Amino acid sequence: MRLSATLRYLATGQKFEDLKFLTAISPRSLGRIVIETCEAIISCLSNYIRVPQSEEEWKAIADRFSDDWNFPNCIGAIDGKHIAIKKPPASG
């Protein structure tokens, strides 16, 4: 149930308030479940997933996206889905 709720959240981007009707889990619990499940997935797949560790590695990825796809300032894509990212406070 936890994995199903997490995958649905990641795939659809729906709010926890909307997912509560599909999963019968409170929004507050869904928030905790999604984080815990993502951490478990990362832990289990850590040998297969590599996250860039330096600014230079991130820039190399962005340059490749720009060269290959004419999509500047992109550092990744998931199945063609655009992901809204909120800027950190006081970051300009």
PyMOL Python script that loads the backbone (N, CA, C, O; Angstrom):
from pymol import cmd

cmd.read_pdbstr("""\
ATOM      1  N   MET A   1       0.829  -1.184   0.000  1.00  0.00           N
ATOM      2  CA  MET A   1       0.000   0.000   0.000  1.00  0.00           C
ATOM      3  C   MET A   1       0.883   1.261   0.000  1.00  0.00           C
ATOM      4  O   MET A   1       0.600   2.233  -0.700  1.00  0.00           O
ATOM      5  N   ARG A   2       1.959   1.217   0.804  1.00  0.00           N
ATOM      6  CA  ARG A   2       2.873   2.362   0.882  1.00  0.00           C
ATOM      7  C   ARG A   2       3.561   2.598  -0.457  1.00  0.00           C
ATOM      8  O   ARG A   2       3.647   3.734  -0.924  1.00  0.00           O
ATOM      9  N   LEU A   3       4.050   1.528  -1.074  1.00  0.00           N
ATOM     10  CA  LEU A   3       4.729   1.657  -2.362  1.00  0.00           C
ATOM     11  C   LEU A   3       3.759   2.147  -3.431  1.00  0.00           C
ATOM     12  O   LEU A   3       4.114   2.994  -4.251  1.00  0.00           O
ATOM     13  N   SER A   4       2.563   1.631  -3.427  1.00  0.00           N
ATOM     14  CA  SER A   4       1.560   2.044  -4.395  1.00  0.00           C
ATOM     15  C   SER A   4       1.244   3.535  -4.259  1.00  0.00           C
ATOM     16  O   SER A   4       1.172   4.249  -5.259  1.00  0.00           O
ATOM     17  N   ALA A   5       1.058   3.998  -3.043  1.00  0.00           N
ATOM     18  CA  ALA A   5       0.759   5.415  -2.803  1.00  0.00           C
ATOM     19  C   ALA A   5       1.939   6.288  -3.235  1.00  0.00           C
ATOM     20  O   ALA A   5       1.741   7.348  -3.829  1.00  0.00           O
ATOM     21  N   THR A   6       3.154   5.850  -2.939  1.00  0.00           N
ATOM     22  CA  THR A   6       4.348   6.620  -3.302  1.00  0.00           C
ATOM     23  C   THR A   6       4.518   6.686  -4.808  1.00  0.00           C
ATOM     24  O   THR A   6       4.782   7.757  -5.355  1.00  0.00           O
ATOM     25  N   LEU A   7       4.372   5.568  -5.480  1.00  0.00           N
ATOM     26  CA  LEU A   7       4.520   5.554  -6.933  1.00  0.00           C
ATOM     27  C   LEU A   7       3.438   6.394  -7.610  1.00  0.00           C
ATOM     28  O   LEU A   7       3.708   7.077  -8.598  1.00  0.00           O
ATOM     29  N   ARG A   8       2.228   6.345  -7.086  1.00  0.00           N
ATOM     30  CA  ARG A   8       1.160   7.173  -7.649  1.00  0.00           C
ATOM     31  C   ARG A   8       1.475   8.657  -7.468  1.00  0.00           C
ATOM     32  O   ARG A   8       1.254   9.460  -8.375  1.00  0.00           O
ATOM     33  N   TYR A   9       1.988   9.013  -6.300  1.00  0.00           N
ATOM     34  CA  TYR A   9       2.365  10.412  -6.050  1.00  0.00           C
ATOM     35  C   TYR A   9       3.476  10.851  -7.010  1.00  0.00           C
ATOM     36  O   TYR A   9       3.391  11.921  -7.614  1.00  0.00           O
ATOM     37  N   LEU A  10       4.510  10.026  -7.148  1.00  0.00           N
ATOM     38  CA  LEU A  10       5.629  10.377  -8.018  1.00  0.00           C
ATOM     39  C   LEU A  10       5.220  10.422  -9.491  1.00  0.00           C
ATOM     40  O   LEU A  10       5.725  11.248 -10.250  1.00  0.00           O
ATOM     41  N   ALA A  11       4.318   9.546  -9.891  1.00  0.00           N
ATOM     42  CA  ALA A  11       3.907   9.477 -11.297  1.00  0.00           C
ATOM     43  C   ALA A  11       2.938  10.591 -11.683  1.00  0.00           C
ATOM     44  O   ALA A  11       2.986  11.092 -12.807  1.00  0.00           O
ATOM     45  N   THR A  12       2.067  10.977 -10.769  1.00  0.00           N
ATOM     46  CA  THR A  12       1.019  11.936 -11.124  1.00  0.00           C
ATOM     47  C   THR A  12       1.301  13.344 -10.625  1.00  0.00           C
ATOM     48  O   THR A  12       0.839  14.317 -11.222  1.00  0.00           O
ATOM     49  N   GLY A  13       2.055  13.464  -9.538  1.00  0.00           N
ATOM     50  CA  GLY A  13       2.292  14.776  -8.958  1.00  0.00           C
ATOM     51  C   GLY A  13       1.079  15.339  -8.245  1.00  0.00           C
ATOM     52  O   GLY A  13       1.031  16.529  -7.936  1.00  0.00           O
ATOM     53  N   GLN A  14       0.092  14.478  -7.981  1.00  0.00           N
ATOM     54  CA  GLN A  14      -1.109  14.944  -7.278  1.00  0.00           C
ATOM     55  C   GLN A  14      -0.771  15.374  -5.855  1.00  0.00           C
ATOM     56  O   GLN A  14       0.221  14.927  -5.279  1.00  0.00           O
ATOM     57  N   LYS A  15      -1.592  16.231  -5.305  1.00  0.00           N
ATOM     58  CA  LYS A  15      -1.422  16.667  -3.921  1.00  0.00           C
ATOM     59  C   LYS A  15      -1.850  15.539  -2.997  1.00  0.00           C
ATOM     60  O   LYS A  15      -2.672  14.698  -3.360  1.00  0.00           O
ATOM     61  N   PHE A  16      -1.276  15.531  -1.784  1.00  0.00           N
ATOM     62  CA  PHE A  16      -1.651  14.513  -0.801  1.00  0.00           C
ATOM     63  C   PHE A  16      -3.134  14.597  -0.488  1.00  0.00           C
ATOM     64  O   PHE A  16      -3.778  13.584  -0.218  1.00  0.00           O
ATOM     65  N   GLU A  17      -3.668  15.793  -0.525  1.00  0.00           N
ATOM     66  CA  GLU A  17      -5.096  15.999  -0.257  1.00  0.00           C
ATOM     67  C   GLU A  17      -5.949  15.239  -1.278  1.00  0.00           C
ATOM     68  O   GLU A  17      -7.002  14.706  -0.928  1.00  0.00           O
ATOM     69  N   ASP A  18      -5.499  15.187  -2.541  1.00  0.00           N
ATOM     70  CA  ASP A  18      -6.227  14.448  -3.580  1.00  0.00           C
ATOM     71  C   ASP A  18      -5.983  12.949  -3.466  1.00  0.00           C
ATOM     72  O   ASP A  18      -6.889  12.150  -3.702  1.00  0.00           O
ATOM     73  N   LEU A  19      -4.770  12.570  -3.108  1.00  0.00           N
ATOM     74  CA  LEU A  19      -4.437  11.142  -3.011  1.00  0.00           C
ATOM     75  C   LEU A  19      -5.125  10.447  -1.846  1.00  0.00           C
ATOM     76  O   LEU A  19      -5.277   9.225  -1.853  1.00  0.00           O
ATOM     77  N   LYS A  20      -5.540  11.212  -0.849  1.00  0.00           N
ATOM     78  CA  LYS A  20      -6.180  10.580   0.310  1.00  0.00           C
ATOM     79  C   LYS A  20      -7.458   9.844  -0.091  1.00  0.00           C
ATOM     80  O   LYS A  20      -7.831   8.859   0.547  1.00  0.00           O
ATOM     81  N   PHE A  21      -8.124  10.309  -1.133  1.00  0.00           N
ATOM     82  CA  PHE A  21      -9.353   9.650  -1.571  1.00  0.00           C
ATOM     83  C   PHE A  21      -9.061   8.329  -2.281  1.00  0.00           C
ATOM     84  O   PHE A  21      -9.857   7.394  -2.205  1.00  0.00           O
ATOM     85  N   LEU A  22      -7.930   8.251  -2.965  1.00  0.00           N
ATOM     86  CA  LEU A  22      -7.566   7.024  -3.678  1.00  0.00           C
ATOM     87  C   LEU A  22      -6.939   5.982  -2.764  1.00  0.00           C
ATOM     88  O   LEU A  22      -7.060   4.780  -2.999  1.00  0.00           O
ATOM     89  N   THR A  23      -6.260   6.459  -1.707  1.00  0.00           N
ATOM     90  CA  THR A  23      -5.503   5.535  -0.861  1.00  0.00           C
ATOM     91  C   THR A  23      -6.126   5.288   0.505  1.00  0.00           C
ATOM     92  O   THR A  23      -5.750   4.338   1.191  1.00  0.00           O
ATOM     93  N   ALA A  24      -7.061   6.121   0.904  1.00  0.00           N
ATOM     94  CA  ALA A  24      -7.679   6.048   2.239  1.00  0.00           C
ATOM     95  C   ALA A  24      -6.627   6.252   3.331  1.00  0.00           C
ATOM     96  O   ALA A  24      -6.715   5.662   4.408  1.00  0.00           O
ATOM     97  N   ILE A  25      -5.625   7.099   3.040  1.00  0.00           N
ATOM     98  CA  ILE A  25      -4.576   7.450   3.995  1.00  0.00           C
ATOM     99  C   ILE A  25      -4.605   8.970   4.150  1.00  0.00           C
ATOM    100  O   ILE A  25      -4.763   9.695   3.168  1.00  0.00           O
ATOM    101  N   SER A  26      -4.453   9.444   5.375  1.00  0.00           N
ATOM    102  CA  SER A  26      -4.511  10.884   5.615  1.00  0.00           C
ATOM    103  C   SER A  26      -3.351  11.597   4.911  1.00  0.00           C
ATOM    104  O   SER A  26      -2.282  11.011   4.741  1.00  0.00           O
ATOM    105  N   PRO A  27      -3.553  12.851   4.501  1.00  0.00           N
ATOM    106  CA  PRO A  27      -2.487  13.604   3.836  1.00  0.00           C
ATOM    107  C   PRO A  27      -1.206  13.695   4.674  1.00  0.00           C
ATOM    108  O   PRO A  27      -0.101  13.606   4.138  1.00  0.00           O
ATOM    109  N   ARG A  28      -1.358  13.869   5.964  1.00  0.00           N
ATOM    110  CA  ARG A  28      -0.182  13.956   6.843  1.00  0.00           C
ATOM    111  C   ARG A  28       0.594  12.640   6.831  1.00  0.00           C
ATOM    112  O   ARG A  28       1.823  12.645   6.758  1.00  0.00           O
ATOM    113  N   SER A  29      -0.107  11.527   6.901  1.00  0.00           N
ATOM    114  CA  SER A  29       0.554  10.223   6.851  1.00  0.00           C
ATOM    115  C   SER A  29       1.170   9.980   5.481  1.00  0.00           C
ATOM    116  O   SER A  29       2.258   9.414   5.379  1.00  0.00           O
ATOM    117  N   LEU A  30       0.476  10.407   4.426  1.00  0.00           N
ATOM    118  CA  LEU A  30       1.021  10.249   3.077  1.00  0.00           C
ATOM    119  C   LEU A  30       2.351  10.981   2.934  1.00  0.00           C
ATOM    120  O   LEU A  30       3.281  10.463   2.315  1.00  0.00           O
ATOM    121  N   GLY A  31       2.448  12.175   3.498  1.00  0.00           N
ATOM    122  CA  GLY A  31       3.690  12.926   3.439  1.00  0.00           C
ATOM    123  C   GLY A  31       4.839  12.164   4.074  1.00  0.00           C
ATOM    124  O   GLY A  31       5.948  12.143   3.541  1.00  0.00           O
ATOM    125  N   ARG A  32       4.577  11.544   5.206  1.00  0.00           N
ATOM    126  CA  ARG A  32       5.604  10.756   5.889  1.00  0.00           C
ATOM    127  C   ARG A  32       5.914   9.469   5.129  1.00  0.00           C
ATOM    128  O   ARG A  32       7.075   9.079   5.005  1.00  0.00           O
ATOM    129  N   ILE A  33       4.872   8.815   4.621  1.00  0.00           N
ATOM    130  CA  ILE A  33       5.042   7.556   3.899  1.00  0.00           C
ATOM    131  C   ILE A  33       5.860   7.752   2.630  1.00  0.00           C
ATOM    132  O   ILE A  33       6.737   6.943   2.329  1.00  0.00           O
ATOM    133  N   VAL A  34       5.581   8.819   1.883  1.00  0.00           N
ATOM    134  CA  VAL A  34       6.299   9.059   0.625  1.00  0.00           C
ATOM    135  C   VAL A  34       7.790   9.265   0.904  1.00  0.00           C
ATOM    136  O   VAL A  34       8.633   8.710   0.200  1.00  0.00           O
ATOM    137  N   ILE A  35       8.112  10.046   1.909  1.00  0.00           N
ATOM    138  CA  ILE A  35       9.521  10.278   2.244  1.00  0.00           C
ATOM    139  C   ILE A  35      10.201   8.981   2.674  1.00  0.00           C
ATOM    140  O   ILE A  35      11.293   8.667   2.200  1.00  0.00           O
ATOM    141  N   GLU A  36       9.566   8.230   3.564  1.00  0.00           N
ATOM    142  CA  GLU A  36      10.149   6.972   4.042  1.00  0.00           C
ATOM    143  C   GLU A  36      10.325   5.968   2.905  1.00  0.00           C
ATOM    144  O   GLU A  36      11.347   5.286   2.828  1.00  0.00           O
ATOM    145  N   THR A  37       9.337   5.879   2.033  1.00  0.00           N
ATOM    146  CA  THR A  37       9.410   4.924   0.927  1.00  0.00           C
ATOM    147  C   THR A  37      10.488   5.329  -0.075  1.00  0.00           C
ATOM    148  O   THR A  37      11.217   4.474  -0.578  1.00  0.00           O
ATOM    149  N   CYS A  38      10.594   6.621  -0.367  1.00  0.00           N
ATOM    150  CA  CYS A  38      11.655   7.092  -1.271  1.00  0.00           C
ATOM    151  C   CYS A  38      13.027   6.802  -0.685  1.00  0.00           C
ATOM    152  O   CYS A  38      13.936   6.392  -1.407  1.00  0.00           O
ATOM    153  N   GLU A  39      13.185   7.012   0.616  1.00  0.00           N
ATOM    154  CA  GLU A  39      14.459   6.700   1.267  1.00  0.00           C
ATOM    155  C   GLU A  39      14.767   5.210   1.179  1.00  0.00           C
ATOM    156  O   GLU A  39      15.920   4.830   0.971  1.00  0.00           O
ATOM    157  N   ALA A  40      13.751   4.361   1.334  1.00  0.00           N
ATOM    158  CA  ALA A  40      13.953   2.914   1.228  1.00  0.00           C
ATOM    159  C   ALA A  40      14.337   2.516  -0.201  1.00  0.00           C
ATOM    160  O   ALA A  40      15.202   1.663  -0.401  1.00  0.00           O
ATOM    161  N   ILE A  41      13.692   3.136  -1.190  1.00  0.00           N
ATOM    162  CA  ILE A  41      14.015   2.842  -2.592  1.00  0.00           C
ATOM    163  C   ILE A  41      15.450   3.256  -2.887  1.00  0.00           C
ATOM    164  O   ILE A  41      16.198   2.508  -3.517  1.00  0.00           O
ATOM    165  N   ILE A  42      15.834   4.438  -2.436  1.00  0.00           N
ATOM    166  CA  ILE A  42      17.204   4.909  -2.648  1.00  0.00           C
ATOM    167  C   ILE A  42      18.198   3.976  -1.980  1.00  0.00           C
ATOM    168  O   ILE A  42      19.232   3.647  -2.561  1.00  0.00           O
ATOM    169  N   SER A  43      17.895   3.554  -0.776  1.00  0.00           N
ATOM    170  CA  SER A  43      18.791   2.650  -0.047  1.00  0.00           C
ATOM    171  C   SER A  43      18.948   1.317  -0.781  1.00  0.00           C
ATOM    172  O   SER A  43      20.058   0.796  -0.893  1.00  0.00           O
ATOM    173  N   CYS A  44      17.851   0.772  -1.276  1.00  0.00           N
ATOM    174  CA  CYS A  44      17.900  -0.521  -1.961  1.00  0.00           C
ATOM    175  C   CYS A  44      18.573  -0.437  -3.325  1.00  0.00           C
ATOM    176  O   CYS A  44      19.227  -1.385  -3.759  1.00  0.00           O
ATOM    177  N   LEU A  45      18.413   0.689  -3.994  1.00  0.00           N
ATOM    178  CA  LEU A  45      18.943   0.830  -5.351  1.00  0.00           C
ATOM    179  C   LEU A  45      20.240   1.630  -5.415  1.00  0.00           C
ATOM    180  O   LEU A  45      20.680   2.009  -6.501  1.00  0.00           O
ATOM    181  N   SER A  46      20.854   1.889  -4.264  1.00  0.00           N
ATOM    182  CA  SER A  46      22.037   2.749  -4.243  1.00  0.00           C
ATOM    183  C   SER A  46      23.185   2.207  -5.089  1.00  0.00           C
ATOM    184  O   SER A  46      24.015   2.983  -5.562  1.00  0.00           O
ATOM    185  N   ASN A  47      23.247   0.910  -5.287  1.00  0.00           N
ATOM    186  CA  ASN A  47      24.303   0.336  -6.135  1.00  0.00           C
ATOM    187  C   ASN A  47      24.027   0.562  -7.618  1.00  0.00           C
ATOM    188  O   ASN A  47      24.935   0.432  -8.439  1.00  0.00           O
ATOM    189  N   TYR A  48      22.798   0.896  -7.969  1.00  0.00           N
ATOM    190  CA  TYR A  48      22.405   1.040  -9.373  1.00  0.00           C
ATOM    191  C   TYR A  48      22.173   2.493  -9.782  1.00  0.00           C
ATOM    192  O   TYR A  48      22.133   2.802 -10.973  1.00  0.00           O
ATOM    193  N   ILE A  49      22.021   3.381  -8.806  1.00  0.00           N
ATOM    194  CA  ILE A  49      21.742   4.788  -9.078  1.00  0.00           C
ATOM    195  C   ILE A  49      22.932   5.615  -8.609  1.00  0.00           C
ATOM    196  O   ILE A  49      23.417   5.451  -7.490  1.00  0.00           O
ATOM    197  N   ARG A  50      23.394   6.503  -9.482  1.00  0.00           N
ATOM    198  CA  ARG A  50      24.511   7.371  -9.114  1.00  0.00           C
ATOM    199  C   ARG A  50      24.067   8.824  -9.226  1.00  0.00           C
ATOM    200  O   ARG A  50      23.607   9.258 -10.283  1.00  0.00           O
ATOM    201  N   VAL A  51      24.203   9.566  -8.147  1.00  0.00           N
ATOM    202  CA  VAL A  51      23.847  10.975  -8.123  1.00  0.00           C
ATOM    203  C   VAL A  51      25.143  11.783  -8.196  1.00  0.00           C
ATOM    204  O   VAL A  51      26.089  11.487  -7.466  1.00  0.00           O
ATOM    205  N   PRO A  52      25.203  12.789  -9.053  1.00  0.00           N
ATOM    206  CA  PRO A  52      26.417  13.618  -9.134  1.00  0.00           C
ATOM    207  C   PRO A  52      26.793  14.184  -7.766  1.00  0.00           C
ATOM    208  O   PRO A  52      25.933  14.586  -6.983  1.00  0.00           O
ATOM    209  N   GLN A  53      28.098  14.205  -7.499  1.00  0.00           N
ATOM    210  CA  GLN A  53      28.579  14.625  -6.186  1.00  0.00           C
ATOM    211  C   GLN A  53      29.206  16.016  -6.178  1.00  0.00           C
ATOM    212  O   GLN A  53      29.488  16.558  -5.109  1.00  0.00           O
ATOM    213  N   SER A  54      29.426  16.597  -7.349  1.00  0.00           N
ATOM    214  CA  SER A  54      30.068  17.913  -7.381  1.00  0.00           C
ATOM    215  C   SER A  54      29.336  18.832  -8.357  1.00  0.00           C
ATOM    216  O   SER A  54      28.550  18.382  -9.191  1.00  0.00           O
ATOM    217  N   GLU A  55      29.611  20.113  -8.234  1.00  0.00           N
ATOM    218  CA  GLU A  55      29.001  21.097  -9.115  1.00  0.00           C
ATOM    219  C   GLU A  55      29.408  20.856 -10.562  1.00  0.00           C
ATOM    220  O   GLU A  55      28.608  21.043 -11.478  1.00  0.00           O
ATOM    221  N   GLU A  56      30.653  20.440 -10.765  1.00  0.00           N
ATOM    222  CA  GLU A  56      31.145  20.189 -12.125  1.00  0.00           C
ATOM    223  C   GLU A  56      30.376  19.041 -12.792  1.00  0.00           C
ATOM    224  O   GLU A  56      30.064  19.106 -13.982  1.00  0.00           O
ATOM    225  N   GLU A  57      30.077  18.002 -12.026  1.00  0.00           N
ATOM    226  CA  GLU A  57      29.316  16.873 -12.578  1.00  0.00           C
ATOM    227  C   GLU A  57      27.911  17.316 -12.982  1.00  0.00           C
ATOM    228  O   GLU A  57      27.410  16.910 -14.031  1.00  0.00           O
ATOM    229  N   TRP A  58      27.272  18.151 -12.149  1.00  0.00           N
ATOM    230  CA  TRP A  58      25.934  18.657 -12.482  1.00  0.00           C
ATOM    231  C   TRP A  58      25.997  19.518 -13.740  1.00  0.00           C
ATOM    232  O   TRP A  58      25.121  19.424 -14.600  1.00  0.00           O
ATOM    233  N   LYS A  59      27.032  20.360 -13.853  1.00  0.00           N
ATOM    234  CA  LYS A  59      27.179  21.218 -15.030  1.00  0.00           C
ATOM    235  C   LYS A  59      27.416  20.400 -16.288  1.00  0.00           C
ATOM    236  O   LYS A  59      26.916  20.748 -17.358  1.00  0.00           O
ATOM    237  N   ALA A  60      28.180  19.307 -16.171  1.00  0.00           N
ATOM    238  CA  ALA A  60      28.420  18.435 -17.328  1.00  0.00           C
ATOM    239  C   ALA A  60      27.106  17.814 -17.811  1.00  0.00           C
ATOM    240  O   ALA A  60      26.887  17.680 -19.015  1.00  0.00           O
ATOM    241  N   ILE A  61      26.247  17.441 -16.886  1.00  0.00           N
ATOM    242  CA  ILE A  61      24.945  16.873 -17.251  1.00  0.00           C
ATOM    243  C   ILE A  61      24.101  17.932 -17.948  1.00  0.00           C
ATOM    244  O   ILE A  61      23.476  17.648 -18.970  1.00  0.00           O
ATOM    245  N   ALA A  62      24.074  19.149 -17.408  1.00  0.00           N
ATOM    246  CA  ALA A  62      23.304  20.239 -18.017  1.00  0.00           C
ATOM    247  C   ALA A  62      23.831  20.549 -19.416  1.00  0.00           C
ATOM    248  O   ALA A  62      23.049  20.795 -20.334  1.00  0.00           O
ATOM    249  N   ASP A  63      25.150  20.538 -19.580  1.00  0.00           N
ATOM    250  CA  ASP A  63      25.736  20.801 -20.904  1.00  0.00           C
ATOM    251  C   ASP A  63      25.329  19.719 -21.903  1.00  0.00           C
ATOM    252  O   ASP A  63      25.049  20.010 -23.066  1.00  0.00           O
ATOM    253  N   ARG A  64      25.300  18.486 -21.443  1.00  0.00           N
ATOM    254  CA  ARG A  64      24.919  17.385 -22.348  1.00  0.00           C
ATOM    255  C   ARG A  64      23.449  17.510 -22.771  1.00  0.00           C
ATOM    256  O   ARG A  64      23.116  17.297 -23.937  1.00  0.00           O
ATOM    257  N   PHE A  65      22.575  17.854 -21.823  1.00  0.00           N
ATOM    258  CA  PHE A  65      21.172  18.064 -22.185  1.00  0.00           C
ATOM    259  C   PHE A  65      21.046  19.202 -23.185  1.00  0.00           C
ATOM    260  O   PHE A  65      20.258  19.126 -24.128  1.00  0.00           O
ATOM    261  N   SER A  66      21.817  20.247 -22.979  1.00  0.00           N
ATOM    262  CA  SER A  66      21.775  21.388 -23.891  1.00  0.00           C
ATOM    263  C   SER A  66      22.257  20.992 -25.285  1.00  0.00           C
ATOM    264  O   SER A  66      21.648  21.369 -26.286  1.00  0.00           O
ATOM    265  N   ASP A  67      23.351  20.233 -25.350  1.00  0.00           N
ATOM    266  CA  ASP A  67      23.913  19.815 -26.639  1.00  0.00           C
ATOM    267  C   ASP A  67      23.010  18.805 -27.356  1.00  0.00           C
ATOM    268  O   ASP A  67      22.731  18.947 -28.547  1.00  0.00           O
ATOM    269  N   ASP A  68      22.561  17.794 -26.627  1.00  0.00           N
ATOM    270  CA  ASP A  68      21.784  16.703 -27.243  1.00  0.00           C
ATOM    271  C   ASP A  68      20.350  17.100 -27.564  1.00  0.00           C
ATOM    272  O   ASP A  68      19.828  16.725 -28.614  1.00  0.00           O
ATOM    273  N   TRP A  69      19.706  17.852 -26.679  1.00  0.00           N
ATOM    274  CA  TRP A  69      18.277  18.099 -26.796  1.00  0.00           C
ATOM    275  C   TRP A  69      17.914  19.571 -26.948  1.00  0.00           C
ATOM    276  O   TRP A  69      16.734  19.909 -27.040  1.00  0.00           O
ATOM    277  N   ASN A  70      18.914  20.450 -26.976  1.00  0.00           N
ATOM    278  CA  ASN A  70      18.663  21.887 -27.050  1.00  0.00           C
ATOM    279  C   ASN A  70      17.742  22.321 -25.899  1.00  0.00           C
ATOM    280  O   ASN A  70      16.798  23.092 -26.078  1.00  0.00           O
ATOM    281  N   PHE A  71      18.060  21.793 -24.716  1.00  0.00           N
ATOM    282  CA  PHE A  71      17.268  22.062 -23.520  1.00  0.00           C
ATOM    283  C   PHE A  71      18.226  22.567 -22.437  1.00  0.00           C
ATOM    284  O   PHE A  71      18.667  21.792 -21.587  1.00  0.00           O
ATOM    285  N   PRO A  72      18.548  23.865 -22.466  1.00  0.00           N
ATOM    286  CA  PRO A  72      19.545  24.395 -21.527  1.00  0.00           C
ATOM    287  C   PRO A  72      19.074  24.390 -20.077  1.00  0.00           C
ATOM    288  O   PRO A  72      17.878  24.454 -19.789  1.00  0.00           O
ATOM    289  N   ASN A  73      20.042  24.312 -19.181  1.00  0.00           N
ATOM    290  CA  ASN A  73      19.811  24.366 -17.733  1.00  0.00           C
ATOM    291  C   ASN A  73      18.975  23.209 -17.207  1.00  0.00           C
ATOM    292  O   ASN A  73      18.354  23.327 -16.151  1.00  0.00           O
ATOM    293  N   CYS A  74      18.951  22.108 -17.919  1.00  0.00           N
ATOM    294  CA  CYS A  74      18.224  20.919 -17.472  1.00  0.00           C
ATOM    295  C   CYS A  74      19.229  19.934 -16.896  1.00  0.00           C
ATOM    296  O   CYS A  74      20.287  19.709 -17.484  1.00  0.00           O
ATOM    297  N   ILE A  75      18.908  19.346 -15.750  1.00  0.00           N
ATOM    298  CA  ILE A  75      19.825  18.376 -15.149  1.00  0.00           C
ATOM    299  C   ILE A  75      19.218  16.969 -15.089  1.00  0.00           C
ATOM    300  O   ILE A  75      19.790  16.068 -14.474  1.00  0.00           O
ATOM    301  N   GLY A  76      18.065  16.788 -15.728  1.00  0.00           N
ATOM    302  CA  GLY A  76      17.477  15.463 -15.756  1.00  0.00           C
ATOM    303  C   GLY A  76      16.035  15.490 -16.204  1.00  0.00           C
ATOM    304  O   GLY A  76      15.370  16.526 -16.165  1.00  0.00           O
ATOM    305  N   ALA A  77      15.565  14.340 -16.628  1.00  0.00           N
ATOM    306  CA  ALA A  77      14.175  14.194 -17.051  1.00  0.00           C
ATOM    307  C   ALA A  77      13.692  12.819 -16.640  1.00  0.00           C
ATOM    308  O   ALA A  77      14.437  11.840 -16.680  1.00  0.00           O
ATOM    309  N   ILE A  78      12.443  12.764 -16.250  1.00  0.00           N
ATOM    310  CA  ILE A  78      11.832  11.498 -15.874  1.00  0.00           C
ATOM    311  C   ILE A  78      10.671  11.250 -16.808  1.00  0.00           C
ATOM    312  O   ILE A  78       9.616  11.870 -16.672  1.00  0.00           O
ATOM    313  N   ASP A  79      10.854  10.360 -17.743  1.00  0.00           N
ATOM    314  CA  ASP A  79       9.786   9.953 -18.647  1.00  0.00           C
ATOM    315  C   ASP A  79       9.105  11.149 -19.296  1.00  0.00           C
ATOM    316  O   ASP A  79       7.900  11.123 -19.546  1.00  0.00           O
ATOM    317  N   GLY A  80       9.873  12.193 -19.567  1.00  0.00           N
ATOM    318  CA  GLY A  80       9.326  13.348 -20.245  1.00  0.00           C
ATOM    319  C   GLY A  80       8.431  14.223 -19.398  1.00  0.00           C
ATOM    320  O   GLY A  80       7.813  15.148 -19.925  1.00  0.00           O
ATOM    321  N   LYS A  81       8.338  13.966 -18.103  1.00  0.00           N
ATOM    322  CA  LYS A  81       7.464  14.753 -17.229  1.00  0.00           C
ATOM    323  C   LYS A  81       8.219  15.953 -16.681  1.00  0.00           C
ATOM    324  O   LYS A  81       9.346  15.809 -16.208  1.00  0.00           O
ATOM    325  N   HIS A  82       7.618  17.130 -16.738  1.00  0.00           N
ATOM    326  CA  HIS A  82       8.215  18.318 -16.152  1.00  0.00           C
ATOM    327  C   HIS A  82       7.904  18.340 -14.662  1.00  0.00           C
ATOM    328  O   HIS A  82       6.772  18.083 -14.253  1.00  0.00           O
ATOM    329  N   ILE A  83       8.896  18.644 -13.870  1.00  0.00           N
ATOM    330  CA  ILE A  83       8.736  18.659 -12.425  1.00  0.00           C
ATOM    331  C   ILE A  83       8.946  20.084 -11.940  1.00  0.00           C
ATOM    332  O   ILE A  83       9.999  20.677 -12.174  1.00  0.00           O
ATOM    333  N   ALA A  84       7.958  20.626 -11.272  1.00  0.00           N
ATOM    334  CA  ALA A  84       8.069  21.980 -10.740  1.00  0.00           C
ATOM    335  C   ALA A  84       8.957  21.956  -9.504  1.00  0.00           C
ATOM    336  O   ALA A  84       8.725  21.178  -8.578  1.00  0.00           O
ATOM    337  N   ILE A  85       9.964  22.803  -9.494  1.00  0.00           N
ATOM    338  CA  ILE A  85      10.883  22.876  -8.365  1.00  0.00           C
ATOM    339  C   ILE A  85      10.793  24.278  -7.779  1.00  0.00           C
ATOM    340  O   ILE A  85      10.900  25.268  -8.503  1.00  0.00           O
ATOM    341  N   LYS A  86      10.599  24.361  -6.472  1.00  0.00           N
ATOM    342  CA  LYS A  86      10.533  25.652  -5.800  1.00  0.00           C
ATOM    343  C   LYS A  86      11.940  26.062  -5.397  1.00  0.00           C
ATOM    344  O   LYS A  86      12.709  25.258  -4.870  1.00  0.00           O
ATOM    345  N   LYS A  87      12.258  27.303  -5.647  1.00  0.00           N
ATOM    346  CA  LYS A  87      13.593  27.801  -5.285  1.00  0.00           C
ATOM    347  C   LYS A  87      13.699  27.926  -3.772  1.00  0.00           C
ATOM    348  O   LYS A  87      12.710  28.214  -3.098  1.00  0.00           O
ATOM    349  N   PRO A  88      14.892  27.711  -3.241  1.00  0.00           N
ATOM    350  CA  PRO A  88      15.089  27.882  -1.800  1.00  0.00           C
ATOM    351  C   PRO A  88      14.889  29.337  -1.397  1.00  0.00           C
ATOM    352  O   PRO A  88      15.120  30.232  -2.210  1.00  0.00           O
ATOM    353  N   PRO A  89      14.472  29.592  -0.178  1.00  0.00           N
ATOM    354  CA  PRO A  89      14.288  30.957   0.296  1.00  0.00           C
ATOM    355  C   PRO A  89      15.586  31.766   0.172  1.00  0.00           C
ATOM    356  O   PRO A  89      16.677  31.249   0.415  1.00  0.00           O
ATOM    357  N   ALA A  90      15.453  33.026  -0.205  1.00  0.00           N
ATOM    358  CA  ALA A  90      16.573  33.965  -0.312  1.00  0.00           C
ATOM    359  C   ALA A  90      17.648  33.485  -1.279  1.00  0.00           C
ATOM    360  O   ALA A  90      18.828  33.766  -1.074  1.00  0.00           O
ATOM    361  N   SER A  91      17.258  32.765  -2.329  1.00  0.00           N
ATOM    362  CA  SER A  91      18.249  32.266  -3.288  1.00  0.00           C
ATOM    363  C   SER A  91      18.317  33.136  -4.539  1.00  0.00           C
ATOM    364  O   SER A  91      19.117  32.861  -5.433  1.00  0.00           O
ATOM    365  N   GLY A  92      17.508  34.161  -4.618  1.00  0.00           N
ATOM    366  CA  GLY A  92      17.574  35.059  -5.769  1.00  0.00           C
ATOM    367  C   GLY A  92      16.630  34.672  -6.868  1.00  0.00           C
ATOM    368  O   GLY A  92      16.577  35.340  -7.901  1.00  0.00           O
TER     369      GLY A  92
END
""", "prot")
cmd.dss("prot")
cmd.show_as("cartoon", "prot")
cmd.util.cbc("prot")
cmd.orient("prot")
